């Protein structure tokens, strides 16, 4: 994967083979053939390049619940701050107990924001939450593009902090929510 880190004398004696990752659309199609619902297959295919990992993820009830909670999370951003914080502590934290679970939840939220951009650009084929298209279209119309981009940036920063610092996950999510609410 990172042959540039090897010494030039070693690389000169090797043949470099590059393998392209499986396109998410093909991976999602394979998951659908395994009787995975399309909405879960699309998300799982974008979260990993491994068919086995994507299949395990998509068949896990935890993943389906995480997807539902992320949709509710976005919807709660329009509610008063106190109500939103109660939702986070009562519903999100019990589900996203470990940091790798929260990282996956942030990925799901990031894909939701990406879908809003796709809808605003008229690129419906790129939408991953296709079964929620009516809701997403309402949300995309109500949210300026600049705000969506700022939200995506805030999510990416939160993911970085989650993976590089010993920051409390509760504090991280609360800060993220306040940034997304602006």
N, C-alpha and C positions, 0 to 999 in steps of 0.2 A: 504494500500500500504506500509506503513512504520510502521508495528506493533512493530518493535524493539524499537521504540521511546516511546512506552507505558510502564507503570510500570509493572514489572513482576507479581505482584499480580492481575492486571487486565487481562493480557495475559493468566494467568493460569486458569481463569474462562471463557475464550472465546475459540471458535473453529476458527482457522485460515484457511480461504479458499483462495487458490491462483488460480487466473484465468490467463491462458496463453493468450497472445495477439493473435489475428487472424493473421495467416501467410500472409505476403504480397502477395504471389502468389494467395491465395484464395480470398483475398480482391480485387486484380486486376481482377480476373476472374469474381467476382460479378459486378465490374464496367463495364467490357466489356459486360456483359449481360444487363446492363442498357444503352447500345449503346454509351459507352465512347470509343474513339479510344485507342488501346492498348498502344501506347507510352505515352499518358497522364495517362492512368490507372496505368501503372507500376510505374511512378513517384509519383502519388498521393498516391498509396498504400504504398510506402516506406516513405512518409512524415508524415503519420498519421495512427493510428490504428482504427479510427472511420470510419465506412462505410459512414455515412452521411457527415462527413467533407471531406472525399476523393471524394465523388460524387460531392459535391458543388465546391470543388477546381478544379476537372477535367472538369467540365462543364463551368467554368468561363473563359471567353476569355482572361482575364488578365493573367491567369496561362499559357495558350498556348503561349501568347506573351512573357512571362517571360522565358519560355523554349527556344524559338527561340533566344531571346536576349543573354541567357547564352551560347548557341552554338556559336553565333557571337562573344561574348566576348572572348571565348577561341581562336577562330580563329584569332582575332585581337591581341592576345599576340605575334604573330609572326611578327606583323607590327612595324614600327618605333614608339618610345614612344610618340611623339607628336600626331600622328594619333590615337594611342590608347587612349590618354587622351581626345581628341576631341570626340571619340566614347563614352567614359564614360559620359562625360558631356552632349552630345547631345542626346544620346539614353538611357543609363542606368538610370541616375538620374531622368529623367522625368517619367520613368516607376516604379522605386523602390523608391517612395516618402517617405514612412514611414519605420521606423526601422524594424518592423516585416516583411515588404515586402522584404527588403534587406536581412534579416535573411533567408527568404525562398529562395531568389536568391542565397545566399551563399550555402545553402543546395543543390540546383540544380547543382551548379558548383562543389561541393564536389562529388556528384554522377557521374558527368561527369569524374572527375579524377579517381574515383573508377572504372568506366567502362574501362578506359585506362589500369588500372592494370589487370582487368579481361581479357581483350583482350591479354595482354602480357603473362598472365598465361594460355591462351587457354581455359578459362572458359566462353564460349559465352553465356551460359544459364543465367549467372549473369548480363549480360549487360542490362541496363534499356533504353538506347537510341538506341534501336534496329533498328529503321528506319534510323538511321544515321551510320550504321555499316561500310560502306565504308570509310566515313570520319574519324571515330574513329580509324579504322585500320591504316590508313595513319598516323594519329597523334600519335598512340601508337608506330609505327615503328620509328618515328622521335624523340621520346622523351625517354631518359633513365629512368629506373625505379626509380633511386635515385632522379631525378628531379620531377617525379610525386609524390613521397612520400613527398618531401620538399614542393611541392605545396599544398598537402593535409594538411600538418602541418600548413602552412601559413593561409589557409582558416579557419581551426579550431581556430587558434589564433585570427583571425579577428572576428569570430563569438563570441568568448569569450569577446573581447574588446567591441564589439557592444552591448552585453547584460550586461556588468558590468561597463562600463565607460560612461561618458558624451562626449565622443570624437565625433567630427564632422564626419558624415557619408562620406562626400566628402573626407576628409583627410584619413579616414580608408580605403576607396576603392582605393584611389591613392597609399597609402602605400602597400596595398595588390597587386595591379597590378605591382608595381615595384619589389616586392618580387617574384611574379610569372614569371616575365620576365627574371629574372636572370638565 
